[in-house]
Amino acid sequence: PSPFAPIFLVPATRWLSEEHPNITVHIHNHGSLSARLRRGQLDVALSDDAIEDEGIVTTRIMDLEHDVFVSSKKVTLENAIFVAPTLDERGQTPDAWPADRKRTIGLRVDLMQVAIDVVRSGAPYAAVLPVIVGKANGLTPLGLADEMSPSVLYMVRRTPLALPSRADLFADAVLATLPKV
């Protein structure tokens, strides 16, 4: 997911370019991960969904705590307009907001990076984000992490055909540069 790119991928690509300057990294926003991995169109991906598929290796990277983030203390839970992901195939909003709690959603987005940009604009918007993402973007948490469901960030990749591969080097770079939570 795009909000994780600056936190996990940029440090990994910087590390990789220093250690292996002849490797070119391509960063893409994913579509169908498992199909692209199986076809060899993608080597390594970060995902907040575990992929259970033969030929795909899923590694748990870290647990993600969530909170509601705003641009300033002027925005409160009572006056916030939420920016939320588009509805999933079950008609539910796929974020960590408690299902039994009401909120006003004023904007739905396909990319959570857009949600972050909207919240950072200073308008009375709020978004449920992983704490590591909200803080990295300079947003203010409202202190609701205890009420939010945690999630997990995974690294998914096709089973390597040869060792060590360039994908192994990139996976190692991501692991070597993980931020301290």
Order of alpha helices (4+ residues) and beta strands (2+ residues): alpha-alpha-beta-beta-beta-beta-beta-alpha-beta-alpha-beta-beta-alpha
